[in-house]
């Protein structure tokens, strides 16, 4: 079976339009945590190239920084892909959960 990140279980999807909304989503994901959950998180971003790059960078670095500040495991795996005609998506999940799910 071919793996695609859309096949992972998602506990919450964040539809962000700009960097400010991305930071709010990052704070919520860090507070909810990654370790021990059987699902990941999905962040939808508009396909505007400049915005998507900034949002993606904000999300990925924000998660790492937030987990480091909470002294939690930062072993997070993520993928960026074309979600639909209007959005890119980032799927984030803890590496241990990914292994448990058989991917």
C-alpha positions as CSV (number, residue, x, y, z in Angstrom):
1,X,0.0,0.0,0.0
2,X,1.3,3.4,-0.9
3,X,1.6,5.9,2.0
4,X,0.1,9.4,1.8
5,X,-0.1,11.8,4.8
6,X,-3.9,12.3,4.1
7,X,-4.3,8.6,5.3
8,X,-3.2,9.4,8.9
9,X,-5.8,10.0,11.6
10,X,-6.2,13.7,12.4
11,X,-7.4,14.9,15.7
12,X,-7.8,18.5,14.7
13,X,-7.5,20.6,11.5
14,X,-6.5,24.2,11.5
15,X,-7.4,26.4,8.6
16,X,-5.0,29.3,8.7
17,X,-4.9,32.4,6.5
18,X,-1.8,34.2,7.8
19,X,1.2,34.0,10.2
20,X,-0.8,35.3,13.1
21,X,-3.4,32.5,12.8
22,X,-0.5,30.1,12.3
23,X,1.0,31.1,15.7
24,X,-2.4,30.6,17.4
25,X,-2.6,27.1,15.9
26,X,1.0,26.3,16.9
27,X,0.2,27.3,20.5
28,X,-2.9,25.1,20.6
29,X,-1.0,22.1,19.1
30,X,1.8,22.5,21.6
31,X,-0.7,22.8,24.5
32,X,-2.6,19.7,23.3
33,X,0.6,17.8,22.8
34,X,1.8,15.1,20.4
35,X,3.3,12.3,22.6
36,X,0.9,9.5,23.4
37,X,-1.8,10.6,21.0
38,X,-3.0,8.2,18.3
39,X,-3.7,11.1,15.8
40,X,-1.8,14.0,14.3
41,X,-2.8,17.6,13.4
42,X,-3.4,19.1,10.0
43,X,-2.8,22.7,9.0
44,X,-4.4,24.0,5.8
45,X,-2.7,27.0,4.2
46,X,-3.8,29.1,1.2
47,X,-1.9,28.3,-2.0
48,X,-0.5,31.8,-2.3
49,X,3.2,31.0,-2.6
50,X,4.6,33.7,-0.3
51,X,2.0,33.2,2.4
52,X,2.2,29.4,2.3
53,X,6.0,29.5,2.8
54,X,5.8,31.9,5.7
55,X,2.9,29.9,7.3
56,X,4.8,26.6,6.8
57,X,7.9,28.0,8.3
58,X,6.0,29.5,11.3
59,X,4.3,26.2,12.0
60,X,7.3,23.9,11.8
61,X,9.7,26.1,13.7
62,X,7.0,27.1,16.2
63,X,6.1,23.5,17.1
64,X,9.8,22.7,17.7
65,X,10.4,25.8,19.8
66,X,7.2,25.3,21.8
67,X,7.9,21.7,22.6
68,X,11.5,22.6,23.6
69,X,10.2,25.3,25.9
70,X,7.8,22.8,27.5
71,X,10.7,20.2,27.7
72,X,8.7,17.7,25.7
73,X,9.9,15.3,23.0
74,X,10.4,17.1,19.7
75,X,10.5,14.0,17.5
76,X,7.7,15.2,15.2
77,X,7.4,14.0,11.6
78,X,5.6,16.3,9.1
79,X,4.7,16.4,5.4
80,X,3.5,19.2,3.2
81,X,1.3,18.4,0.2
82,X,-1.3,19.8,-2.2
83,X,-4.6,19.3,-0.3
84,X,-7.0,20.7,-2.9
85,X,-7.2,23.4,-5.5
86,X,-7.0,26.2,-2.9
87,X,-4.9,24.8,-0.1
88,X,-1.6,23.2,0.8
89,X,-1.6,21.1,4.0
90,X,0.9,20.2,6.6
91,X,0.3,17.0,8.6
92,X,2.2,16.7,11.9
93,X,2.5,13.6,14.0
94,X,4.8,12.1,16.6
95,X,7.3,9.6,15.2
96,X,6.4,6.9,17.8
97,X,2.8,7.1,16.8
98,X,3.6,6.8,13.2
99,X,5.6,3.6,13.9
100,X,2.7,2.2,16.0
101,X,0.3,2.8,13.1
102,X,2.6,0.8,10.8
103,X,3.8,3.6,8.6
